[in-house]
Amino acid sequence: MKQFLYIIILLLNFSCKKEKNNSVELNSDKQESIAIKDTVKLDNNRGSNPIYKSVELAKNDKDSIFKWIAPKEFSKLDRRTVKAKSGLLIRDSLGNKIGKLDFGEVIYILNYSKDSTTIVDNSNVIKGRTAKIVTKWSYESIKVSDNKYKHNWYVLKDNIGFIFDGFLYENSQNTNDNTIYKYGYLVLGEKGEDSKIDLQKVLEIKKIDFEKYKNQILDKQKITPIEAPKKIDGTITLSFENGEHLILKDTTYHSEYNPTKSFNVFHHRDFPNSYMVSENMFFMPNTHTEISIKNGDTLNTFNGYPYVSPNKKYVILVTHDLTECYHDTYFEVHKKSIDNSYTRLISFTPESWSYPFKKNNSAGMDDIFSLYWLDDDEFIINVVNYVGECYNPEKLSKPYFLKFKIKI
């Protein structure tokens, strides 16, 4: 019986919730036995795990290699996302803490233990196995010809760790073409990477009859900025209480677009002690930066106009790209941190609905987006059917309403 209790206690230590101030950062500055020249990405996916490149591998370093990974083997490795909100500790084979994974981080798993274990965490029963993971990837670069290199991938013994997989999401992306949860790209957390989990694990989305919810609306929000310092000849000057100033000037790149980048400044009702700086640039979503009126410090940066929940717990961002043929929709949820800043919780690109526009009398389109809060974690937005290529005023669907509930 004592031995059984010892195993349970040991496994509970995998959860970061039971540990404080003793964890080591996963990507430490510790020097490896091979020469690290720079950092590259494993593939072209945004947010891939960091890979470390070595120009050549010395013979006496080969003893430090745990395993060489062939391309076919690499593609078959399990790639999973951390769901423990307070993080997940990494341990070595002896149980010593060697690192920490944050919520949303994606890791590669070499193998799992044969036996599973059930633990209790905050009254929740969780079943899982021990997973052997890669904390860093390395490769040797061999020159094949001018400007062409062959890369042989490997894992160092020091870059192997163990975690409890009960605190990882399963890879179960809902790919049904008819589902409202279909997405192209999903990221969780501030350090998150491209995840392939079921969106229903983090959000509840329903198509609704808006009339049935009218009496439950706590707050309706549209983009209603309060004007701040005006723009003169493409320039805005912000003055701060400490006497300093910030000059924002529109720019044009080789006269291709006029202007290529432009700024606007306004006061947002939910950030009364700040300037909200809107930065518009072709091919990119609008960026909104909260700047302190007191001293000019940057307090928050949002990819889109921030819609703040009634109790200020969440910020919702729904926007689109600004190409000549804009069509991509971006959806984000940010959550308020202890220091009162907002950090990313969920970000995805929907592939079942799109940002709402409506044909106007000039054969163009008008933005008709609105957001309605039902509670601090529940809201309604209006959308149109998914636009796969380009918005066409003649082919836009009739707008309809979706209700969202944040589940994490």
C-alpha positions as CSV (number, residue, x, y, z in Angstrom):
1,M,0.0,0.0,0.0
2,K,2.9,2.4,0.9
3,Q,4.5,1.7,-2.5
4,F,1.3,2.5,-4.3
5,L,0.9,5.8,-2.5
6,Y,4.5,6.7,-3.3
7,I,3.9,6.1,-7.1
8,I,0.8,8.3,-7.0
9,I,2.7,11.2,-5.2
10,L,5.6,10.9,-7.7
11,L,3.3,11.1,-10.7
12,L,1.4,14.1,-9.2
13,N,4.7,16.0,-9.4
14,F,4.5,16.0,-13.2
15,S,1.8,18.6,-12.9
16,C,3.2,22.1,-12.6
17,K,0.4,23.0,-10.2
18,K,2.2,21.3,-7.3
19,E,5.6,23.0,-8.0
20,K,6.6,26.6,-7.6
21,N,9.7,28.6,-8.5
22,N,11.9,25.4,-9.0
23,S,11.4,24.7,-12.7
24,V,14.0,25.3,-15.3
25,E,13.2,26.9,-18.6
26,L,13.0,24.5,-21.5
27,N,15.1,26.5,-23.9
28,S,18.0,27.3,-21.5
29,D,21.2,29.0,-22.5
30,K,23.3,26.0,-21.6
31,Q,26.0,25.2,-24.2
32,E,25.7,21.8,-25.9
33,S,28.7,19.7,-26.9
34,I,28.3,20.7,-30.6
35,A,28.7,24.2,-32.1
36,I,25.3,25.9,-32.4
37,K,25.4,28.5,-35.1
38,D,21.8,29.7,-35.4
39,T,18.2,28.8,-35.0
40,V,15.9,27.7,-37.8
41,K,12.4,26.3,-38.1
42,L,11.7,22.6,-38.6
43,D,9.2,23.2,-41.4
44,N,7.2,25.9,-43.0
45,N,4.4,25.7,-40.4
46,R,4.1,28.9,-38.3
47,G,5.3,28.3,-34.8
48,S,7.1,25.0,-35.2
49,N,9.3,23.8,-32.4
50,P,12.8,25.4,-32.4
51,I,15.5,23.5,-34.2
52,Y,19.2,24.0,-33.6
53,K,21.7,23.9,-36.4
54,S,25.3,22.6,-36.2
55,V,27.6,23.1,-39.2
56,E,29.5,20.0,-38.4
57,L,29.4,17.3,-35.8
58,A,32.8,16.4,-34.3
59,K,33.7,12.7,-33.9
60,N,34.0,12.9,-30.1
61,D,30.5,14.4,-29.9
62,K,28.8,11.3,-31.4
63,D,28.7,9.6,-28.0
64,S,26.3,12.3,-26.8
65,I,23.7,11.5,-29.5
66,F,20.6,9.6,-28.3
67,K,19.2,8.8,-31.8
68,W,19.4,9.8,-35.4
69,I,15.9,10.5,-36.9
70,A,15.2,9.6,-40.5
71,P,12.7,11.8,-42.4
72,K,10.1,9.1,-42.6
73,E,10.4,8.3,-38.9
74,F,10.2,12.0,-38.0
75,S,6.9,12.4,-39.9
76,K,5.4,9.5,-37.8
77,L,6.2,11.0,-34.4
78,D,3.3,12.0,-32.2
79,R,3.0,15.8,-32.0
80,R,0.8,16.9,-29.1
81,T,-0.3,20.1,-27.3
82,V,0.0,20.9,-23.5
83,K,-3.4,21.5,-21.9
84,A,-2.3,22.1,-18.3
85,K,-3.0,25.8,-17.8
86,S,-0.3,26.3,-15.2
87,G,2.3,24.4,-17.3
88,L,3.8,20.9,-17.2
89,L,7.1,19.9,-15.7
90,I,9.7,17.9,-17.7
91,R,11.8,15.3,-15.8
92,D,14.8,13.2,-16.6
93,S,14.8,9.4,-16.3
94,L,15.6,9.7,-12.5
95,G,12.7,12.0,-11.9
96,N,14.7,15.3,-11.6
97,K,13.1,18.4,-12.9
98,I,14.9,19.6,-16.1
99,G,12.4,21.9,-17.7
100,K,8.8,23.2,-18.0
101,L,6.3,23.3,-20.9
102,D,3.7,26.2,-21.0
103,F,0.1,25.9,-21.9
104,G,-0.3,25.5,-25.6
105,E,3.3,24.4,-26.4
106,V,3.6,21.6,-28.9
107,I,6.1,18.7,-28.3
108,Y,7.2,15.6,-30.2
109,I,6.9,12.3,-28.5
110,L,9.4,9.4,-29.1
111,N,7.4,6.7,-27.3
112,Y,5.0,6.0,-24.4
113,S,5.3,3.7,-21.4
114,K,3.3,0.5,-21.8
115,D,1.4,0.9,-18.5
116,S,-1.0,3.8,-17.8
117,T,-1.6,5.4,-14.4
118,T,-4.7,7.1,-12.9
119,I,-4.1,10.2,-10.7
120,V,-6.4,12.8,-9.0
121,D,-5.7,16.4,-9.8
122,N,-8.0,19.0,-8.1
123,S,-10.7,16.4,-7.8
124,N,-10.4,15.4,-11.5
125,V,-9.5,11.8,-12.2
126,I,-6.9,11.8,-15.0
127,K,-5.5,8.7,-16.7
128,G,-2.3,8.8,-18.7
129,R,1.1,7.3,-19.5
130,T,4.7,8.5,-19.3
131,A,5.8,10.0,-22.6
132,K,9.4,10.3,-23.7
133,I,9.8,13.7,-25.5
134,V,12.3,15.7,-27.4
135,T,13.2,19.0,-25.7
136,K,15.5,20.2,-28.5
137,W,16.2,19.0,-32.1
138,S,19.7,19.2,-33.7
139,Y,21.1,18.4,-37.1
140,E,24.4,18.3,-38.9
141,S,24.6,20.3,-42.1
142,I,26.5,18.7,-45.0
143,K,27.2,20.7,-48.1
144,V,26.1,18.9,-51.3
145,S,26.8,21.7,-53.8
146,D,26.8,25.5,-53.9
147,N,24.0,26.8,-51.8
148,K,22.6,23.3,-51.2
149,Y,22.9,21.4,-48.0
150,K,21.8,18.0,-46.7
151,H,20.6,17.9,-43.1
152,N,20.8,14.8,-40.9
153,W,18.6,15.2,-37.8
154,Y,19.3,13.8,-34.4
155,V,18.5,14.1,-30.7
156,L,21.1,14.6,-28.0
157,K,20.9,12.5,-24.8
158,D,20.7,15.7,-22.8
159,N,17.6,16.7,-24.9
160,I,15.4,13.9,-23.8
161,G,12.7,14.3,-21.1
162,F,9.7,12.6,-19.6
163,I,6.2,14.0,-19.0
164,F,2.8,12.7,-17.9
165,D,0.6,12.6,-21.0
166,G,-2.6,13.0,-19.1
167,F,-2.0,16.8,-19.3
168,L,-1.8,16.8,-23.1
169,Y,-4.6,17.2,-25.7
170,E,-5.3,14.4,-28.0
171,N,-4.8,15.1,-31.7
172,S,-8.4,14.9,-32.9
173,Q,-9.1,17.8,-35.2
174,N,-12.7,17.8,-36.4
175,T,-12.2,17.9,-40.2
176,N,-15.8,17.3,-41.2
177,D,-16.6,19.8,-44.0
178,N,-20.0,20.5,-42.5
179,T,-18.9,21.3,-39.0
180,I,-18.9,24.8,-37.6
181,Y,-15.7,23.9,-35.7
182,K,-13.6,23.5,-38.9
183,Y,-10.4,25.6,-38.9
184,G,-7.3,26.0,-40.9
185,Y,-4.8,27.0,-38.2
186,L,-5.1,26.9,-34.4
187,V,-2.7,28.1,-31.6
188,L,-3.2,28.0,-27.8
189,G,-1.4,30.1,-25.3
190,E,1.4,32.7,-25.7
191,K,4.0,30.2,-26.6
192,G,1.7,28.0,-28.6
193,E,2.3,26.5,-32.0
194,D,0.2,25.0,-34.8
195,S,-2.1,22.5,-33.0
196,K,-4.4,19.8,-34.4
197,I,-6.9,19.4,-31.5
198,D,-10.7,19.4,-31.5
199,L,-11.8,23.1,-31.2
200,Q,-14.7,21.9,-29.2
201,K,-12.3,21.3,-26.3
202,V,-11.8,25.0,-25.9
203,L,-14.8,26.7,-27.4
204,E,-18.5,26.0,-27.7
205,I,-20.0,27.4,-30.9
206,K,-23.7,27.3,-31.9
207,K,-25.7,28.9,-34.7
208,I,-28.6,30.6,-33.1
209,D,-31.8,32.6,-33.6
210,F,-30.7,36.0,-32.4
211,E,-34.3,37.1,-31.3
212,K,-34.3,34.4,-28.6
213,Y,-31.3,36.0,-26.9
214,K,-32.1,39.7,-27.2
215,N,-33.3,40.0,-23.5
216,Q,-30.0,38.4,-22.3
217,I,-27.6,40.9,-23.9
218,L,-25.5,42.7,-21.3
219,D,-23.5,44.8,-23.7
220,K,-23.4,45.4,-27.5
221,Q,-20.1,46.5,-28.9
222,K,-19.2,47.9,-32.3
223,I,-16.0,49.8,-33.3
224,T,-16.8,53.2,-31.7
225,P,-13.5,55.0,-31.2
226,I,-13.4,58.3,-29.4
227,E,-11.2,60.7,-31.4
228,A,-7.8,61.5,-30.0
229,P,-4.9,63.7,-31.5
230,K,-5.6,64.4,-35.1
231,K,-3.4,63.6,-38.1
232,I,-1.8,66.5,-39.8
233,D,0.0,65.8,-43.1
234,G,0.2,62.1,-42.4
235,T,1.7,62.7,-38.9
236,I,0.3,62.2,-35.4
237,T,2.1,63.5,-32.3
238,L,1.2,61.9,-29.0
239,S,2.1,63.8,-25.8
240,F,2.5,62.1,-22.4
241,E,2.1,63.3,-18.9
242,N,5.8,62.9,-18.2
243,G,6.6,65.5,-20.9
244,E,7.8,63.0,-23.6
245,H,6.3,62.7,-27.1
246,L,5.8,60.0,-29.8
247,I,5.6,60.8,-33.5
248,L,3.7,58.4,-35.7
249,K,4.2,59.0,-39.5
250,D,2.5,57.3,-42.4
251,T,4.9,55.7,-44.8
252,T,4.8,54.6,-48.5
253,Y,6.9,51.8,-49.9
254,H,8.2,52.7,-53.4
255,S,4.9,54.4,-54.2
256,E,3.2,51.0,-54.7
257,Y,0.5,51.7,-52.1
258,N,-0.3,55.1,-50.8
259,P,0.2,54.9,-47.9
260,T,1.7,51.5,-47.3
261,K,1.4,51.9,-43.6
262,S,-0.9,54.3,-41.8
263,F,-1.6,55.2,-38.2
264,N,-4.7,56.3,-36.3
265,V,-5.1,57.1,-32.7
266,F,-8.2,57.0,-30.6
267,H,-9.5,56.5,-27.0
268,H,-11.0,53.1,-26.2
269,R,-13.8,53.1,-23.6
270,D,-12.3,50.1,-21.8
271,F,-8.8,51.5,-21.7
272,P,-9.5,55.1,-20.3
273,N,-5.9,55.9,-19.3
274,S,-4.4,55.0,-22.6
275,Y,-4.1,55.9,-26.3
276,M,-5.1,53.1,-28.7
277,V,-2.9,53.2,-31.7
278,S,-4.3,51.5,-34.8
279,E,-1.7,50.5,-37.4
280,N,-2.9,49.6,-40.9
281,M,-0.6,47.8,-43.4
282,F,-1.4,46.1,-46.6
283,F,-1.5,42.3,-46.4
284,M,-1.7,42.3,-42.6
285,P,-4.5,42.4,-40.1
286,N,-4.9,45.8,-38.3
287,T,-2.8,46.0,-35.1
288,H,-4.0,47.9,-32.1
289,T,-1.5,49.0,-29.5
290,E,-2.4,50.3,-26.0
291,I,0.0,53.0,-25.0
292,S,0.0,54.6,-21.5
293,I,-0.9,58.3,-21.5
294,K,1.2,58.7,-18.3
295,N,4.6,57.6,-19.7
296,G,4.2,56.2,-23.2
297,D,4.8,52.6,-22.2
298,T,3.3,49.8,-24.4
299,L,0.7,48.0,-22.3
300,N,-1.0,45.6,-24.8
301,T,-0.9,44.7,-28.4
302,F,-3.9,43.3,-30.2
303,N,-4.3,41.9,-33.7
304,G,-7.6,43.7,-34.3
305,Y,-10.0,45.9,-32.4
306,P,-10.3,44.7,-28.8
307,Y,-13.8,43.8,-27.6
308,V,-13.6,43.7,-23.8
309,S,-15.9,41.5,-21.7
310,P,-18.2,43.1,-19.1
311,N,-15.9,42.2,-16.1
312,K,-12.7,42.9,-18.2
313,K,-11.7,39.2,-18.0
314,Y,-11.4,38.5,-21.7
315,V,-10.7,40.4,-24.9
316,I,-12.2,39.1,-28.2
317,L,-10.5,39.9,-31.6
318,V,-12.2,39.2,-34.9
319,T,-10.6,40.6,-38.0
320,H,-9.6,39.9,-41.6
321,D,-6.5,40.5,-43.8
322,L,-6.1,43.5,-46.0
323,T,-5.0,42.2,-49.3
324,E,-6.6,43.3,-52.6
325,C,-8.7,40.2,-52.3
326,Y,-9.1,39.8,-48.6
327,H,-10.7,36.6,-47.4
328,D,-8.9,35.2,-44.3
329,T,-10.7,35.7,-41.0
330,Y,-8.8,35.7,-37.7
331,F,-10.4,34.9,-34.3
332,E,-8.6,35.4,-31.0
333,V,-9.4,35.2,-27.3
334,H,-7.1,37.0,-24.8
335,K,-7.3,36.6,-21.1
336,K,-6.4,39.1,-18.4
337,S,-3.2,38.2,-16.4
338,I,-2.2,39.0,-12.8
339,D,-0.3,42.1,-14.0
340,N,-3.5,43.3,-15.8
341,S,-2.1,42.8,-19.3
342,Y,-3.9,40.5,-21.7
343,T,-2.3,37.3,-23.0
344,R,-3.4,35.1,-25.9
345,L,-5.5,32.1,-24.9
346,I,-6.9,30.9,-28.3
347,S,-6.2,31.9,-31.9
348,F,-7.6,30.2,-35.0
349,T,-8.6,30.8,-38.6
350,P,-12.2,29.6,-39.2
351,E,-13.1,27.6,-42.3
352,S,-16.9,27.4,-41.9
353,W,-17.7,31.1,-41.5
354,S,-16.1,34.4,-42.4
355,Y,-16.0,38.1,-41.2
356,P,-19.3,39.8,-42.2
357,F,-19.6,42.2,-45.0
358,K,-22.7,43.4,-46.9
359,K,-23.1,44.7,-50.4
360,N,-23.6,48.5,-50.6
361,N,-25.3,50.7,-53.2
362,S,-21.9,51.4,-54.8
363,A,-21.3,47.7,-55.7
364,G,-18.8,47.6,-52.9
365,M,-19.0,46.2,-49.3
366,D,-19.7,47.6,-45.9
367,D,-18.4,46.1,-42.6
368,I,-21.3,45.0,-40.5
369,F,-19.6,43.2,-37.6
370,S,-21.0,43.5,-34.1
371,L,-20.4,41.6,-30.8
372,Y,-23.0,41.1,-28.1
373,W,-21.9,40.0,-24.6
374,L,-24.3,37.6,-22.7
375,D,-21.8,36.9,-19.8
376,D,-18.1,37.4,-19.2
377,D,-17.3,34.2,-21.1
378,E,-20.2,34.1,-23.5
379,F,-21.0,36.3,-26.5
380,I,-22.7,36.5,-29.9
381,I,-21.2,37.7,-33.3
382,N,-22.7,38.0,-36.7
383,V,-20.9,36.3,-39.6
384,V,-21.4,35.1,-43.3
385,N,-20.8,31.8,-44.9
386,Y,-17.1,30.9,-45.4
387,V,-15.3,32.8,-48.2
388,G,-12.8,30.4,-49.6
389,E,-11.0,32.7,-52.1
390,C,-12.1,36.3,-52.5
391,Y,-15.0,38.3,-51.1
392,N,-17.5,39.0,-53.9
393,P,-20.3,41.4,-53.1
394,E,-22.7,39.5,-55.4
395,K,-22.0,36.2,-53.7
396,L,-22.1,37.1,-50.0
397,S,-24.5,35.0,-47.9
398,K,-27.1,36.5,-45.7
399,P,-25.5,37.3,-42.3
400,Y,-26.4,35.0,-39.4
401,F,-25.4,34.7,-35.7
402,L,-23.0,32.4,-33.8
403,K,-22.9,32.1,-30.0
404,F,-19.5,31.4,-28.4
405,K,-18.7,30.1,-24.9
406,I,-15.1,30.0,-23.7
407,K,-14.4,26.7,-22.0
408,I,-10.9,27.1,-20.7
